[in-house]
Structure formats: structure tokens, C-alpha cells
């Protein structure tokens, strides 16, 4: 299909380069605009990607500094306090995704959408690693009749790659924001002080100190599953793989509890892991969201509306691409049992099998 260039604002950064590479690998003919403040750096990235052009971005300009050249979609990969990227996309009637604003910063983008709801699709993209948490959690939740609690523990290796924009975002969301959102007993509350700290076990069983973080996963998972208790905690330290003397990895620990479709207790714990750290997964999520927005995935382009990333990501396609780039799902069984690398389908089947086994045992 013919498509105007996709504009990656911040495309010369680490996430932008991963996004551009995944788009290029899957869609060799799609033109890309690599936008950045440093034109020379943006052009160097564009030259490496191929079929791409570097452009200088000016967020103070209504046209972002690129004039009247056509654009097919816009992805903003750093905090845009002017909401310039969204206003530009709405003016052109093209879809838009931004991955940086925290929960308490959604107001400007939501207001811009409300003002022009029919202009184009708008994606509130600040899920942890853009789908790497929400898509697996929702897939696993399908094994439940009722979800009572979802606990997310994200482990970010202290040696993981941070671009300047990502470091600024994390600092703002963990230090400047004084409270973090949690859903408890069906109510959304703010965790502050000691209540904003916690601990969780990494893949290798090591207990990690963590702190609460407000990601859109918390809102999306609460609404999609109806779970009355949902929390998200982040730990920055040594990843399980690096403790084994291997390269660092990104870990997302997902725990879900509730009941099966017959009302019997049910629980599972598994991990989403990538040996390249956080940036490949973030780049993959942005690339696949852009594919959905523009119709590159083979479906019709996403119609105007306000979306979270997981609403645009087909789970089967996501897990296939996730595996292709080196990601893995690890079934974290009961203490003393050997952990296994499995598919997401096996996670769901395993938890159903455990529920059947527990029911059979209780019936004896």
C-alpha cells in the first residue's frame, strides 16, 4: 500500500531507532522521517535505516518545522509539553501516539482530543514498554472467570540503556510526582510515603526493593478486567540474568489472582523477559501501534478515537513479533518447582490445568 512518511519525533533517540528498525524490517518500502533537534544526528540515523530522511523538529512551530510536506502518522517519543505533535497531527488529520506523559499529565492530550475527536486516532501510549505488560496480562486474564488482583513488578537493570529523554521521563515520574496511583477495593487511591514502597521477587527469586509508578497499564487493566485491586511497582537494580553472569535483561513480573469460571480460587505468576533490556520492547510496541494506526498490518487504518496501545495490538501478532526479537515468557511456578520458558498460550493452558487439578484434588 502507498503511505505518506511516518514521522518519528525523537526518532534519532534509542527508542526511535528501535522503532524505525522494526518498521523497516517489516515494511521495507514505508518511508520514514527521523525527526530530532540535531539534524545531522537525525540524518545519520536515517541513512543507517534506509528509505528514510532526517528532519529538524521545532516544537514551537505549528508545522513542527517541516513545512507542508505530507505525513502519514506521528509518533512522539519524548515529553512534548507543548502538545505540539498532537496539534500538528490533528491539523493534518493523521493518527498520533505519544509514549511519555504519566497518568497525572494526560490532561492536555485528552483535552486536545476532546476538542477535535473526529480528527484522527490518538493513542495514550505510556504503558510500560508499550504493550509488553498489558498485552500478556490481558491474555493471561482470559483464563479467569473473575480477576480479583493484578500485581505488576517491573525490574529495570541499572545498567540498561537510557537516552536523555527516557532518563528525564523516569526521573519526573519517580521523583517529581509525589504520589502514585493504585486501585484498591475498587477505588483509585494515591500511594504516598511508605505506602509507595514495596518489594517483589525477581525471576531468580531475589527480593527487590521497589516503588510505586503510575503507568497507563494500571488504568487499562483495571477497566478491561474489572479487577478491584491493581498495582504497579518498579525496581531499578540488577536483573536476574546479570546476577547469573549473563548480559542484562528487562523483566516484567505479572501476578494475577481470582477465580476460574466455576468460582474456584485461581492464581498465576509469570514473567516477560527480554535480553536486550527495555528499549527493544518499547520500540516494538510503538512500531506495531503505528502499523495498526496506518493499516500497515493489513487491516483497515484505525478510525478516529482515543486509545490505549493494547487496544490496537493483536495479541497473536504481538507474541509472534515479541518472540522474533528475542523475548520470552517464563512460567514462574510454585517455590521449589523448575521455571519454564513457555508460550503465552501455554501460560493460559497451564493455569487452566492447575485449576482443574486443584478442583479434582478437592473433590476427592
TAKA-V324920 format. One record per residue. N is the residue number from 0. RES is the residue in one letter. OMEGA is omega in radians with two decimals (NA if undefined). Layout:
# TAKA-V324920
n->N res->RES omega->OMEGA
n->N res->RES omega->OMEGA
This chain:
# TAKA-V324920
n->0 res->X omega->3.12
n->1 res->X omega->-3.09
n->2 res->X omega->3.01
n->3 res->X omega->-3.07
n->4 res->X omega->3.01
n->5 res->X omega->-3.11
n->6 res->X omega->3.06
n->7 res->X omega->3.12
n->8 res->X omega->-2.95
n->9 res->X omega->-3.07
n->10 res->X omega->3.12
n->11 res->X omega->3.08
n->12 res->X omega->-3.05
n->13 res->X omega->3.12
n->14 res->X omega->-3.14
n->15 res->X omega->-3.14
n->16 res->X omega->3.05
n->17 res->X omega->-3.14
n->18 res->X omega->-3.12
n->19 res->X omega->-3.12
n->20 res->X omega->-3.14
n->21 res->X omega->3.07
n->22 res->X omega->-3.12
n->23 res->X omega->3.14
n->24 res->X omega->-3.08
n->25 res->X omega->-3.03
n->26 res->X omega->-3.03
n->27 res->X omega->-3.03
n->28 res->X omega->-3.10
n->29 res->X omega->3.13
n->30 res->X omega->-3.13
n->31 res->X omega->2.97
n->32 res->X omega->-3.14
n->33 res->X omega->-3.05
n->34 res->X omega->3.08
n->35 res->X omega->3.10
n->36 res->X omega->-3.14
n->37 res->X omega->-3.06
n->38 res->X omega->-3.13
n->39 res->X omega->3.12
n->40 res->X omega->3.13
n->41 res->X omega->-3.13
n->42 res->X omega->3.09
n->43 res->X omega->3.09
n->44 res->X omega->3.13
n->45 res->X omega->-3.14
n->46 res->X omega->3.12
n->47 res->X omega->-3.09
n->48 res->X omega->-3.10
n->49 res->X omega->-3.10
n->50 res->X omega->-3.09
n->51 res->X omega->-3.14
n->52 res->X omega->3.05
n->53 res->X omega->3.10
n->54 res->X omega->3.08
n->55 res->X omega->-3.10
n->56 res->X omega->3.06
n->57 res->X omega->-3.08
n->58 res->X omega->3.11
n->59 res->X omega->-3.12
n->60 res->X omega->-3.13
n->61 res->X omega->3.12
n->62 res->X omega->-3.11
n->63 res->X omega->3.12
n->64 res->X omega->-3.09
n->65 res->X omega->3.08
n->66 res->X omega->-3.05
n->67 res->X omega->-3.13
n->68 res->X omega->-3.09
n->69 res->X omega->3.12
n->70 res->X omega->-3.11
n->71 res->X omega->3.12
n->72 res->X omega->-3.11
n->73 res->X omega->2.98
n->74 res->X omega->3.10
n->75 res->X omega->-2.96
n->76 res->X omega->3.01
n->77 res->X omega->-3.09
n->78 res->X omega->-3.13
n->79 res->X omega->-3.05
n->80 res->X omega->3.12
n->81 res->X omega->-3.02
n->82 res->X omega->-3.07
n->83 res->X omega->-3.13
n->84 res->X omega->3.13
n->85 res->X omega->3.13
n->86 res->X omega->3.08
n->87 res->X omega->-3.12
n->88 res->X omega->3.12
n->89 res->X omega->3.12
n->90 res->X omega->3.12
n->91 res->X omega->-3.10
n->92 res->X omega->-3.12
n->93 res->X omega->-3.08
n->94 res->X omega->-2.95
n->95 res->X omega->2.99
n->96 res->X omega->3.06
n->97 res->X omega->-3.02
n->98 res->X omega->-2.98
n->99 res->X omega->-3.01
n->100 res->X omega->3.05
n->101 res->X omega->-3.08
n->102 res->X omega->-3.08
n->103 res->X omega->3.14
n->104 res->X omega->-3.06
n->105 res->X omega->-3.03
n->106 res->X omega->-3.10
n->107 res->X omega->-3.13
n->108 res->X omega->3.10
n->109 res->X omega->3.12
n->110 res->X omega->3.11
n->111 res->X omega->3.10
n->112 res->X omega->-3.13
n->113 res->X omega->-3.13
n->114 res->X omega->-3.12
n->115 res->X omega->-3.04
n->116 res->X omega->-3.10
n->117 res->X omega->-3.05
n->118 res->X omega->-3.09
n->119 res->X omega->3.08
n->120 res->X omega->3.10
n->121 res->X omega->-3.11
n->122 res->X omega->3.05
n->123 res->X omega->-2.84
n->124 res->X omega->-3.03
n->125 res->X omega->2.88
n->126 res->X omega->-3.11
n->127 res->X omega->-3.11
n->128 res->X omega->2.95
n->129 res->X omega->3.06
n->130 res->X omega->-3.08
n->131 res->X omega->3.08
n->132 res->X omega->-3.02
n->133 res->X omega->-3.09
n->134 res->X omega->3.09
n->135 res->X omega->-3.13
n->136 res->X omega->-3.14
n->137 res->X omega->3.08
n->138 res->X omega->3.12
n->139 res->X omega->-3.13
n->140 res->X omega->3.12
n->141 res->X omega->3.13
n->142 res->X omega->-3.06
n->143 res->X omega->2.95
n->144 res->X omega->3.10
n->145 res->X omega->3.09
n->146 res->X omega->-3.14
n->147 res->X omega->-3.04
n->148 res->X omega->3.02
n->149 res->X omega->3.10
n->150 res->X omega->3.12
n->151 res->X omega->3.02
n->152 res->X omega->-3.13
n->153 res->X omega->3.11
n->154 res->X omega->3.14
n->155 res->X omega->-3.12
n->156 res->X omega->-3.09
n->157 res->X omega->3.10
n->158 res->X omega->3.13
n->159 res->X omega->-3.10
n->160 res->X omega->3.06
n->161 res->X omega->2.93
n->162 res->X omega->3.14
n->163 res->X omega->-3.12
n->164 res->X omega->-3.14
n->165 res->X omega->3.13
n->166 res->X omega->3.10
n->167 res->X omega->3.13
n->168 res->X omega->-3.10
n->169 res->X omega->3.12
n->170 res->X omega->-3.13
n->171 res->X omega->-3.04
n->172 res->X omega->-3.12
n->173 res->X omega->-3.08
n->174 res->X omega->-3.10
n->175 res->X omega->3.12
n->176 res->X omega->-2.99
n->177 res->X omega->-3.09
n->178 res->X omega->3.11
n->179 res->X omega->-3.05
n->180 res->X omega->3.04
n->181 res->X omega->2.99
n->182 res->X omega->-3.10
n->183 res->X omega->-3.10
n->184 res->X omega->3.07
n->185 res->X omega->-3.13
n->186 res->X omega->3.05
n->187 res->X omega->-3.11
n->188 res->X omega->3.13
n->189 res->X omega->3.11
n->190 res->X omega->3.13
n->191 res->X omega->3.06
n->192 res->X omega->-3.11
n->193 res->X omega->-3.13
n->194 res->X omega->-3.14
n->195 res->X omega->3.09
n->196 res->X omega->-3.13
n->197 res->X omega->3.08
n->198 res->X omega->2.98
n->199 res->X omega->-3.11
n->200 res->X omega->3.09
n->201 res->X omega->-3.13
n->202 res->X omega->-3.11
n->203 res->X omega->3.11
n->204 res->X omega->3.13
n->205 res->X omega->3.12
n->206 res->X omega->-3.06
n->207 res->X omega->2.99
n->208 res->X omega->-3.05
n->209 res->X omega->3.09
n->210 res->X omega->-3.08
n->211 res->X omega->3.11
n->212 res->X omega->3.13
n->213 res->X omega->3.04
n->214 res->X omega->3.13
n->215 res->X omega->3.06
n->216 res->X omega->-3.10
n->217 res->X omega->3.11
n->218 res->X omega->-3.08
n->219 res->X omega->-3.13
n->220 res->X omega->3.10
n->221 res->X omega->-3.07
n->222 res->X omega->-3.07
n->223 res->X omega->-3.08
n->224 res->X omega->-3.04
n->225 res->X omega->-3.12
n->226 res->X omega->-3.14
n->227 res->X omega->-3.12
n->228 res->X omega->3.13
n->229 res->X omega->3.10
n->230 res->X omega->-3.13
n->231 res->X omega->3.13
n->232 res->X omega->-3.13
n->233 res->X omega->3.03
n->234 res->X omega->3.06
n->235 res->X omega->-3.08
n->236 res->X omega->-3.12
n->237 res->X omega->3.14
n->238 res->X omega->-3.08
n->239 res->X omega->-3.12
n->240 res->X omega->-3.12
n->241 res->X omega->3.06
n->242 res->X omega->3.09
n->243 res->X omega->-3.12
n->244 res->X omega->3.12
n->245 res->X omega->3.08
n->246 res->X omega->-3.13
n->247 res->X omega->3.06
n->248 res->X omega->2.96
n->249 res->X omega->-3.14
n->250 res->X omega->3.00
n->251 res->X omega->-3.13
n->252 res->X omega->-3.08
n->253 res->X omega->3.10
n->254 res->X omega->3.13
n->255 res->X omega->3.08
n->256 res->X omega->-3.13
n->257 res->X omega->3.13
n->258 res->X omega->3.06
n->259 res->X omega->-3.03
n->260 res->X omega->3.05
n->261 res->X omega->3.10
n->262 res->X omega->3.13
n->263 res->X omega->-3.13
n->264 res->X omega->-3.09
n->265 res->X omega->3.12
n->266 res->X omega->3.03
n->267 res->X omega->3.11
n->268 res->X omega->3.12
n->269 res->X omega->-3.09
n->270 res->X omega->2.99
n->271 res->X omega->-3.00
n->272 res->X omega->2.99
n->273 res->X omega->-3.07
n->274 res->X omega->3.12
n->275 res->X omega->-3.13
n->276 res->X omega->-2.99
n->277 res->X omega->-2.94
n->278 res->X omega->3.10
n->279 res->X omega->-3.14
n->280 res->X omega->3.10
n->281 res->X omega->3.13
n->282 res->X omega->3.11
n->283 res->X omega->-3.13
n->284 res->X omega->3.13
n->285 res->X omega->-3.13
n->286 res->X omega->-3.09
n->287 res->X omega->3.04
n->288 res->X omega->3.12
n->289 res->X omega->3.08
n->290 res->X omega->3.12
n->291 res->X omega->-3.12
n->292 res->X omega->-3.02
n->293 res->X omega->-3.10
n->294 res->X omega->3.14
n->295 res->X omega->-3.14
n->296 res->X omega->3.11
n->297 res->X omega->3.11
n->298 res->X omega->3.07
n->299 res->X omega->3.07
n->300 res->X omega->-3.13
n->301 res->X omega->-3.14
n->302 res->X omega->3.10
n->303 res->X omega->-3.12
n->304 res->X omega->3.12
n->305 res->X omega->-2.97
n->306 res->X omega->2.80
n->307 res->X omega->-3.13
n->308 res->X omega->-3.05
n->309 res->X omega->3.12
n->310 res->X omega->-3.12
n->311 res->X omega->-3.05
n->312 res->X omega->3.04
n->313 res->X omega->-3.01
n->314 res->X omega->-3.12
n->315 res->X omega->3.12
n->316 res->X omega->-3.13
n->317 res->X omega->-3.09
n->318 res->X omega->3.09
n->319 res->X omega->3.13
n->320 res->X omega->3.11
n->321 res->X omega->3.12
n->322 res->X omega->-3.10
n->323 res->X omega->-3.12
n->324 res->X omega->3.03
n->325 res->X omega->3.12
n->326 res->X omega->3.12
n->327 res->X omega->3.05
n->328 res->X omega->-3.11
n->329 res->X omega->3.09
n->330 res->X omega->-3.12
n->331 res->X omega->-3.05
n->332 res->X omega->-3.11
n->333 res->X omega->-3.11
n->334 res->X omega->-3.13
n->335 res->X omega->3.10
n->336 res->X omega->-3.11
n->337 res->X omega->3.09
n->338 res->X omega->-3.09
n->339 res->X omega->2.97
n->340 res->X omega->-3.01
n->341 res->X omega->3.00
n->342 res->X omega->3.11
n->343 res->X omega->3.10
n->344 res->X omega->3.12
n->345 res->X omega->3.09
n->346 res->X omega->-3.12
n->347 res->X omega->-3.13
n->348 res->X omega->-3.14
n->349 res->X omega->-3.10
n->350 res->X omega->3.08
n->351 res->X omega->3.12
n->352 res->X omega->3.11
n->353 res->X omega->3.13
n->354 res->X omega->3.12
n->355 res->X omega->-3.14
n->356 res->X omega->3.13
n->357 res->X omega->3.12
n->358 res->X omega->-3.13
n->359 res->X omega->3.13
n->360 res->X omega->-3.09
n->361 res->X omega->-3.12
n->362 res->X omega->-3.09
n->363 res->X omega->NA
